[in-house]
Amino acid sequence: MLLAAYIVAGFVVAGVQAVGMLRGRRDRYHPVGFLTGFVTAAPALPVQIIVGDTVARQLFDDEPAKFAPIALLPGTGSHGPETLGGVPAELLAVVAAAFDRAPVNRAGAETSGRGPACER
């Protein structure tokens, strides 16, 4: 969490200074402020990816009951469903298939499916 806080704070500082630079303020304060925030946040980002992966793997091995709600799984077990944002992959496949069957007009935009009488 501390590493993530450094990343957020660094990019917020860099973003504020970048907005000032884009508005035409070219004094020494804005580039130095941007570099200070960016140099703090940018190197910490790859480290955060490694730390997050390590913590998730350790949590999965040590406390599977705690890992299930974090991963938005319905329960613990050896054959849990594959999810994307808490939505099971089977439901995502059904939604994708419904979009594949949607009627399309000649211009390529989707129609309402009610025919040309409803188009204005």
HELIX and SHEET records of a PDB file:
HELIX    1   1 LEU A    2  LEU A   22  1                                  21    
HELIX    2   2 TYR A   29  ALA A   41  1                                  13    
HELIX    3   3 ALA A   44  ASP A   62  1                                  19    
HELIX    4   4 PRO A   64  ILE A   70  1                                   7    
HELIX    5   5 ALA A   89  ASP A  100  1                                  12    
HELIX    6   6 PRO A  116  CYS A  118  5                                   3    
SHEET    1   A 2 THR A  83  LEU A  84  0                                        
SHEET    2   A 2 VAL A  87  PRO A  88 -1                                        
END                                                                             
